[in-house]
């Protein structure tokens, strides 16, 4: 059988895993600096937990897991006969892979409300799965790095989370634009255009503007029974780039005015601290997930065309789905896979980041091989990453291996080195060699 993997998934070589861990470490460091604590949730959740939280399009992208055993024995026979896949799925599958980390977090909060203190600030770095069509920057299996606060409706946290975005991308040396908006502003547009009942359809269409353009957004809205004149009126709001003008247009929209007020309050907090990246109000920002109720944010890299590399927003009603009412939350998520691709394209990873092994010992015969094994243990005890070629093979073969694994230093152990306990440390990049005894060897390799 020819080895292969599923579309939308990837294998990661050691150097790639090390680079990904570099990204995780940078994000985790900032999370912890802001007082967030880690949690983990299961890979699988009940489908009843996941469905109905992401909108119709999101629900279609859920990976469902078949029931154990003879799953067809309890299948809906009518759905099977009518080839109704949606109805059939609910009778043969009760579990699904998590689509994001936010909905499982809301379930977590409801279940553990007596074990945590509010406001509760958590971060989570785990995999999620989505049945998207695979393409550059879009995978079916990928990591998300989330930070959320639940139990407070203070807009201080919106400003804090934008600062976290700003700090992380500064540390990773990625130039970004952080776009902000408010779902209440979007509802104000629907209200001003007389299509409150089509709010979800309008926002789903607007969310696609970067992919399908304004003409595509108009066609999308028309297909959802929004007439062309109204669709064109919706797009006139895209030209508004300041909150003062927006207030004038929302004179008859209380919800829209509330959204403007929340954006002003957010800026009162954010403007008290220094930011390093562009923070931009973007009225076309919609964030398609249906659970957002207020502030929304999205991050785009300036120097690479790859789509969003981070996003998030305020959700007021998510925990109520699990029986816990009146607990507002706000959170952000880093798209680690896309961040990785951006950093690769822009060569932003540190040089020699994958050189985790510091030195390779090379022995010339059976006796020196055992001596080298002892030396290997002594160096490891000094916290120096050390390895030994497994057999005393020909020198040329062992040196070829050293070059293949890109190890920065080698030590050749022969009978003279074993007897004198003086070692030749070779720099594999420059070719320079230096003779030293054990203590000096430790000092050199520890630099």
Helices and strands as residue ranges (DSSP letters): H 14-33, E 37-38, E 44-46, H 47-50, H 55-60, E 64-65, G 71-74, H 77-82, H 85-92, E 95-97, H 102-111, E 120-129, E 141-150, H 156-171, E 176-182, H 183-192, G 196-198, H 199-206, H 209-223, H 228-236, G 237-239, H 243-249, H 254-270, E 278-281, E 295-301, E 308-315, G 319-322, E 329-335, H 336-345, E 359-363, H 366-381, E 386-388, H 395-404, E 409-413, H 415-420, E 423-427, E 433-436, H 438-446
